[in-house]
Amino acid sequence: MTERLQNGVPMLTQSQIATYHDAGVLHPVPVFAEQEARELRDEVEQLERQHASGAGQRPLSQYFRVNGQIVLPLLSRVARTPAILDAVEALLGPDLLVWSVELFIKEPGTDSLVSWHQDITYWGMGETDDEVTAWIALSDVSVEAGCMRFIPGSHRNPIVAHEDTHDSDNLLSRGQQIAGIDETKAQFGPLKPGEMSLHHGRCFHASGPNRSGDRRIGMAIRYVTPDVRQSDLGRDYAMLVRGRDARQGWINIAAPTTLFEPGALRLYEEVLAHQSATLAAGADQDVALYDHQGAKG
Ligand SMILES: O=C(O)CCC(=O)C(=O)O
């Protein structure tokens, strides 16, 4: 893979690239200065203040948690940040699309958590190696604040069995979890504001409650390549952010230019309707994909 340069420095070194392929996870990678991260957080919190009653019949948290890039220019803009794309290109190659952008917010003093899981379990992408999540910290995501933890090397597994817990504190769509994880093998991935981690779609990961005094805010960007086949859905929707999709395997959607454009809100509903069957497949009860707990992961 190419090494893209930021101010003459490779965005990822060969050693970082090797770590990602070996461990299935890499952190921390600085992408935004602390002040830039602060400004991004301010934009998120301004949206929360200005759209407290939601948009298009849905709460704002819906758009924050699933496919936010379709209706929120902030999320699609961050997903096109050159420094992030350069790092992802070093892992996946020059042609990149964004499948989903999601905010994972844990308020201080709540019990919100994320159970052990592999991201691509219910995404209908098979067991691809061509999906990576860039998770960007917009607050101090310390161990105390409930940063992610990972099992290094676990991406070498196929997709393993997940059981649905439907735990209301779990930020995942169905509270799905992998049983029997050996926590002693877990590696914490604390991040300062503006740093990111990169994790493979089959890497086992989880996170605990936020016991810090501040909100814990992260933006997860799911990147795929044109080679990812949507076996369950036929063609799925994604936003081309670098290079080209010569195979045209994805329905390429445009980035929004203004907030909650009517056409973008209609597209949002179309994409959700299309994806929901795959995301809920095999669940033993209704999956709350569309309420405040509706993360795809
Ligand atoms: O933010 C978290 O704690 C979990 C995020 C996650 O599971 C993911 O981005 O895949």
The ligand as an ORCA input file, in Angstrom:
! r2SCAN-3c Opt
* xyz 0 1
  O     -17.719      3.438     21.142
  C     -17.682      2.297     21.580
  O     -17.481      2.050     22.741
  C     -17.866      1.115     20.669
  C     -17.764      1.443     19.247
  C     -17.780      0.248     18.378
  O     -18.118     -0.832     18.766
  C     -17.359      0.434     17.014
  O     -17.076      1.557     16.604
  O     -17.313     -0.569     16.272
*
